[in-house]
Amino acid sequence: MEKGLIFTYLLTYGGAIVALLNPYYGLLAYICISLIKPASLWFWSVPVGNYSRTVGIAVIIGWLLNGCGTWKVGRGRVVVGCLVFYFVWNIICGAFALDQQKRLGVGRVPRQDRRCRSSSA
């Protein structure tokens, strides 16, 4: 068994178990898996799988089991308020958009080929 495969399985399933008890450490495992991309890094030994999804679901379940954390943001209150305002503003602007297809991202036109073409053709 390869070291990369052992590391991937330990990080995935160990991170999922730890995430149920303390979601912060599960989040760290999730970030580590998403950064190193084990299936690409050790492509010869690690099969393609849903490693980050396993840890991500465990983080969400652990967060719910621990009472959804605390919502006391302290000094970050202004930043969180700005993010909430931005989110609400996007919803309002999207609701009143003139072209609803563009708002939903449906019916996108493929990019045109922008290479130089000779005018003698």
C-alpha positions as CSV (number, residue, x, y, z in Angstrom):
1,M,0.0,0.0,0.0
2,E,1.3,3.4,-0.9
3,K,1.9,6.2,1.6
4,G,-0.3,8.6,-0.4
5,L,-3.2,6.2,-0.2
6,I,-2.8,5.7,3.5
7,F,-2.5,9.5,4.1
8,T,-5.6,10.1,2.0
9,Y,-7.7,7.6,3.8
10,L,-6.5,8.7,7.2
11,L,-7.2,12.3,6.4
12,T,-10.6,11.6,4.9
13,Y,-12.1,9.2,7.4
14,G,-10.2,10.5,10.4
15,G,-11.2,14.0,9.5
16,A,-14.8,12.9,9.1
17,I,-14.8,11.3,12.6
18,V,-13.1,14.3,14.2
19,A,-15.5,16.7,12.4
20,L,-18.4,15.1,14.2
21,L,-16.8,16.0,17.5
22,N,-15.2,19.3,16.6
23,P,-16.2,20.8,13.2
24,Y,-13.2,23.2,13.1
25,Y,-10.7,20.3,12.8
26,G,-12.9,18.7,10.2
27,L,-12.9,22.0,8.2
28,L,-9.1,22.0,8.4
29,A,-9.1,18.4,7.0
30,Y,-11.5,19.5,4.2
31,I,-9.3,22.4,3.3
32,C,-6.2,20.2,3.2
33,I,-7.9,17.7,0.9
34,S,-9.2,20.4,-1.4
35,L,-5.7,21.9,-1.6
36,I,-3.6,18.8,-2.2
37,K,-6.1,17.0,-4.4
38,P,-4.9,13.5,-3.6
39,A,-6.3,11.8,-6.7
40,S,-4.2,14.1,-8.8
41,L,-1.1,14.2,-6.6
42,W,-0.8,10.4,-6.2
43,F,-2.7,9.3,-9.4
44,W,-0.9,5.9,-9.5
45,S,-2.2,4.8,-6.1
46,V,-5.2,6.9,-5.0
47,P,-8.4,6.2,-6.9
48,V,-10.7,9.1,-7.9
49,G,-13.3,9.5,-5.2
50,N,-15.4,11.9,-3.1
51,Y,-12.9,12.5,-0.3
52,S,-13.7,16.2,0.2
53,R,-17.4,15.5,0.1
54,T,-17.1,12.9,2.8
55,V,-15.4,15.3,5.1
56,G,-17.6,18.2,4.1
57,I,-20.8,16.4,5.0
58,A,-19.3,15.3,8.3
59,V,-18.4,19.0,9.0
60,I,-22.0,20.1,8.4
61,I,-23.4,17.3,10.5
62,G,-20.9,18.1,13.3
63,W,-21.7,21.7,13.1
64,L,-25.4,20.9,13.5
65,L,-24.8,18.5,16.3
66,N,-22.8,21.1,18.2
67,G,-25.7,23.6,18.1
68,C,-24.6,25.6,14.9
69,G,-21.8,27.3,16.8
70,T,-22.0,30.8,18.2
71,W,-23.0,33.8,16.1
72,K,-20.9,36.2,18.1
73,V,-18.6,37.7,15.5
74,G,-17.1,40.5,17.7
75,R,-15.0,42.9,15.7
76,G,-16.0,41.2,12.5
77,R,-19.6,42.5,12.8
78,V,-19.0,45.2,10.1
79,V,-17.6,42.7,7.6
80,V,-20.3,40.2,8.2
81,G,-22.9,43.0,7.9
82,C,-21.4,44.0,4.5
83,L,-21.5,40.5,3.3
84,V,-25.1,40.1,4.3
85,F,-25.9,43.4,2.6
86,Y,-24.1,42.3,-0.6
87,F,-26.0,39.0,-0.6
88,V,-29.4,40.7,-0.2
89,W,-28.5,43.3,-2.8
90,N,-27.7,40.6,-5.3
91,I,-31.0,38.9,-4.7
92,I,-32.9,42.2,-5.1
93,C,-31.0,43.1,-8.3
94,G,-31.5,39.6,-9.7
95,A,-35.2,39.7,-9.1
96,F,-35.5,43.0,-11.0
97,A,-33.1,42.1,-13.8
98,L,-34.4,42.8,-17.3
99,D,-32.9,39.7,-18.9
100,Q,-33.9,36.8,-16.6
101,Q,-32.0,34.3,-18.7
102,K,-28.7,36.0,-18.1
103,R,-29.5,36.3,-14.4
104,L,-29.9,32.6,-14.1
105,G,-26.9,31.8,-16.3
106,V,-29.1,30.0,-18.9
107,G,-28.5,30.2,-22.6
108,R,-25.0,31.4,-22.6
109,V,-23.5,32.2,-26.0
110,P,-20.2,30.4,-26.6
111,R,-17.1,32.7,-27.0
112,Q,-16.3,33.7,-30.5
113,D,-12.9,32.9,-32.0
114,R,-10.9,36.1,-31.6
115,R,-7.9,35.1,-33.7
116,C,-6.8,37.5,-36.4
117,R,-8.2,36.6,-39.8
118,S,-6.8,37.9,-43.0
119,S,-9.2,40.1,-45.0
120,S,-8.2,38.5,-48.3
121,A,-10.3,35.4,-47.8
